[in-house]
Amino acid sequence: MASIQNKVIVITGASEGIGAALAIKLAPGNKLVLAARRLEKLQEVGQQVEAAGGQVHCVACDVMEQAQCENLVEESVKAFGGIDMIVNNAGVSMHAWFEDITDLGTFERLFRVNVMSMVWITHKALPHIKKSKGLIVGVSSLAGKTGVPARTTYCTSKFAMSGFMEALRIELMGTGVDVCAIFPGVVDTEIRRNGLNPNGERAGVSGLREKGAMTVEQCVNEIVDAMAERKREWVMTAKGRLGLKLKPFVPAVIDKMAKDALDDEHGGKKSA
């Protein structure tokens, strides 16, 4: 596995799941700024980061709020003198067929967490990232590459993330700054169960077939490798990569694969 050393790395959504595991994996020899809403949970992860050989600074941050996102950048620079890498990992999912959504305000909520937090943090941190010739990472999803039914809101936000990263990458050509877009498939975390239902409440179920889900450890290993190699993007799983290659030629087949990803119990609306 490739190595990342002597870097100041900011990670959002770091209190659990991929963010927490990534912080611990990156800990040896690095300075980590961990951000999430729940400071107590962050501090628990921070203790593991320190035990693994890293320095850590925890910042309570609700990424739905622009001021708190900008404060995160200020706190990071104050703590460690600069920023080398940002991992925009905070995210929220939603399982709801579009016609069943009772509160379209959930679109705004997902956009603020999944897209605008990345915009706010990246914009504020960009002078520091340019100074260090650093790396901007966005943890998106295969749902940011191809549509998934009952994930309309989530897909919309993740496609927006993809467009933002692609355009920003081109803008930053020649500056020494790289933009790395990460596209996991189904990972064994709580993001789907913690996501929203049609009423904007906690879903409590996944709605996708979880069998064969990638482990958090494997996902994090692939993210670290992509970061170390400063890849422009990394699509996880051979099936995901094959599907995206085939999509321009057999889009209807890929659409059917996306629909078949729904589980029988919670997917619903299997036929027209």
C-alpha positions in Angstrom: 0.0 0.0 0.0 1.2 3.5 -0.9 2.2 5.8 2.0 1.2 9.4 2.9 3.5 11.1 5.4 4.0 14.5 7.1 0.8 15.9 5.9 -2.0 18.0 7.4 -5.2 16.3 6.5 -8.7 17.5 7.1 -11.4 14.9 7.1 -15.2 15.6 7.4 -17.7 13.1 8.6 -14.9 11.6 10.7 -16.9 10.4 13.7 -17.9 7.0 12.2 -17.8 4.8 9.2 -15.4 5.5 6.3 -14.3 8.9 7.8 -13.3 7.4 11.2 -11.5 4.4 9.6 -9.7 6.7 7.1 -8.5 8.9 9.9 -7.0 6.0 11.8 -5.4 4.6 8.6 -3.8 7.9 7.8 -2.7 8.6 11.4 1.0 7.4 11.4 3.2 10.4 10.7 0.4 12.8 9.9 -1.6 15.6 11.5 -5.3 15.0 11.3 -8.1 17.5 11.7 -11.3 15.6 12.3 -14.7 17.2 11.8 -18.3 16.1 12.6 -21.2 17.3 14.6 -20.7 15.0 17.6 -17.5 16.2 19.4 -17.6 13.3 21.9 -17.6 10.7 19.1 -14.8 12.6 17.3 -12.7 12.6 20.4 -13.0 8.9 20.7 -11.7 8.6 17.1 -9.0 11.1 18.0 -7.7 8.9 20.7 -7.4 6.1 18.2 -5.5 8.4 15.9 -3.1 9.3 18.6 -2.6 5.7 19.5 -1.8 5.0 15.9 0.9 7.6 15.8 -0.8 10.7 14.6 -1.4 14.2 15.9 -5.1 15.2 16.0 -7.3 18.2 16.4 -11.1 17.7 16.6 -13.6 20.3 15.5 -17.3 20.1 16.1 -18.8 21.1 12.7 -22.2 21.0 11.2 -21.4 20.9 7.5 -24.9 22.2 6.7 -23.7 25.6 7.9 -21.4 27.7 5.8 -19.9 29.6 8.8 -19.0 26.3 10.5 -17.4 24.9 7.4 -15.3 28.1 7.1 -14.4 27.9 10.8 -13.2 24.4 10.2 -10.6 25.6 7.8 -9.5 28.4 10.1 -9.2 26.0 13.1 -7.1 23.6 10.9 -4.7 26.4 9.9 -4.5 27.6 13.5 -3.8 24.2 14.8 -1.2 23.0 12.3 -0.1 26.0 10.2 -1.6 25.0 6.9 -3.5 22.3 5.0 -2.1 19.7 2.6 -5.1 17.5 2.0 -8.9 17.8 2.4 -11.1 14.7 2.4 -14.7 15.8 1.8 -16.3 12.7 3.2 -19.4 14.0 5.1 -22.5 12.7 3.5 -26.2 11.8 3.9 -28.2 9.3 1.9 -31.9 9.0 1.1 -34.1 6.1 0.2 -37.3 7.3 -1.5 -39.0 7.1 -4.8 -39.3 10.6 -6.1 -43.1 10.7 -6.4 -43.4 9.5 -2.7 -41.3 12.4 -1.3 -43.5 14.5 1.0 -41.0 17.3 1.7 -38.9 18.4 -1.3 -36.8 20.4 1.2 -34.9 17.1 1.6 -33.2 18.0 -1.7 -31.8 21.1 -0.2 -30.7 19.2 2.9 -28.8 16.6 0.9 -27.3 19.3 -1.3 -26.0 21.3 1.8 -24.4 18.2 3.3 -23.1 16.4 0.1 -22.3 19.3 -2.2 -22.3 22.7 -0.5 -20.1 21.6 2.4 -17.5 20.6 -0.1 -17.9 23.9 -2.0 -17.6 26.0 1.2 -14.6 24.1 2.7 -12.7 23.9 -0.6 -13.3 27.6 -1.4 -12.0 28.7 2.0 -9.1 26.3 2.0 -8.0 26.8 -1.6 -5.3 29.4 -0.9 -3.7 27.0 1.6 -4.0 24.0 -0.7 -2.4 26.0 -3.5 0.4 27.0 -1.2 1.1 23.4 -0.3 0.4 22.0 -3.8 -2.0 19.8 -2.1 -4.9 17.4 -2.8 -8.7 17.9 -2.7 -10.6 14.6 -2.3 -14.3 14.1 -2.6 -15.9 10.8 -1.5 -18.8 10.5 -3.9 -20.5 7.3 -4.9 -21.3 5.1 -7.9 -24.6 7.0 -7.6 -22.7 10.0 -8.8 -21.9 8.2 -12.1 -25.1 6.3 -12.9 -28.7 6.7 -11.8 -30.2 4.5 -9.1 -33.9 4.3 -8.5 -35.2 5.3 -5.1 -32.0 7.2 -4.7 -33.1 10.2 -6.9 -32.2 12.8 -4.3 -28.9 11.2 -3.4 -27.9 10.7 -7.1 -28.7 14.3 -7.9 -26.4 15.5 -5.1 -23.6 13.1 -6.0 -23.8 14.0 -9.7 -23.4 17.6 -8.7 -20.3 16.6 -6.6 -18.8 14.9 -9.7 -19.4 18.0 -11.9 -17.9 20.3 -9.3 -14.7 18.1 -8.9 -14.3 17.7 -12.7 -14.6 21.4 -13.4 -12.4 22.4 -10.5 -9.7 19.9 -11.6 -9.5 21.6 -14.9 -9.4 25.1 -13.4 -6.4 24.0 -11.2 -4.3 22.5 -13.9 -0.8 23.8 -13.7 -1.1 24.9 -10.0 0.2 21.7 -8.5 -3.1 21.0 -6.9 -4.9 17.7 -7.7 -8.5 16.8 -7.3 -9.3 13.1 -6.6 -12.9 11.9 -7.0 -13.7 8.6 -5.2 -16.7 6.5 -6.3 -17.4 3.6 -3.8 -20.2 1.1 -4.4 -22.1 -0.4 -1.5 -19.9 -0.3 1.6 -20.7 -1.9 4.9 -21.6 1.3 6.8 -24.7 2.8 8.4 -25.1 5.6 5.8 -28.1 4.0 4.1 -29.9 3.1 7.4 -29.1 6.6 8.8 -30.3 8.2 5.6 -33.7 9.8 5.0 -37.1 8.2 4.1 -39.8 10.0 2.0 -40.8 12.0 5.0 -37.3 13.2 5.8 -37.0 10.9 8.8 -34.3 8.3 9.5 -34.9 5.4 7.1 -33.7 2.7 9.4 -33.3 0.3 6.4 -30.9 0.1 3.5 -33.2 -0.6 0.6 -30.2 -2.1 -1.4 -28.9 -5.6 -1.6 -26.2 -5.7 1.1 -24.8 -9.1 0.3 -21.2 -8.8 -0.9 -20.9 -5.2 0.3 -17.3 -3.9 0.5 -15.8 -3.8 3.9 -14.9 -0.4 5.4 -11.3 -1.5 5.6 -11.0 -2.4 2.0 -12.7 0.9 1.0 -10.3 2.9 3.1 -7.3 1.1 1.7 -8.4 1.9 -1.8 -9.0 5.6 -0.9 -5.5 5.9 0.7 -3.9 4.4 -2.4 -5.8 6.8 -4.7 -4.7 9.7 -2.5 -1.1 8.6 -2.4 -1.0 8.2 -6.2 -3.0 11.5 -6.6 -5.4 9.8 -9.0 -8.0 12.0 -10.8 -10.7 9.5 -9.9 -11.1 6.0 -8.6 -14.2 3.8 -9.2 -14.4 0.9 -6.7 -15.2 -2.7 -7.6 -14.6 -4.4 -10.9 -18.3 -4.6 -11.5 -18.6 -0.8 -11.1 -15.8 -0.1 -13.5 -17.2 -2.6 -16.0 -20.7 -1.1 -15.7 -19.4 2.4 -16.4 -17.5 1.2 -19.5 -20.5 -0.5 -20.9 -23.0 2.3 -20.1 -22.5 4.2 -23.3 -23.1 1.1 -25.4 -25.9 -0.7 -23.5 -27.5 1.9 -21.3 -30.7 -0.1 -20.9 -28.7 -3.0 -19.4 -27.1 -0.8 -16.9 -30.5 0.7 -16.0 -31.8 -2.8 -15.3 -28.7 -3.6 -13.2 -29.3 -0.4 -11.1 -33.0 -1.4 -10.6 -32.0 -4.9 -9.6 -29.7 -3.5 -6.9 -32.8 -2.7 -4.9 -33.7 -5.4 -2.3 -37.1 -7.2 -2.6 -38.4 -6.1 0.8 -37.6 -2.4 0.7 -37.0 -1.6 -2.9 -40.6 -1.7 -4.0 -42.0 -0.6 -7.4 -40.2 -3.3 -9.2 -42.5 -3.1 -12.2 -44.0 -0.1 -14.1 
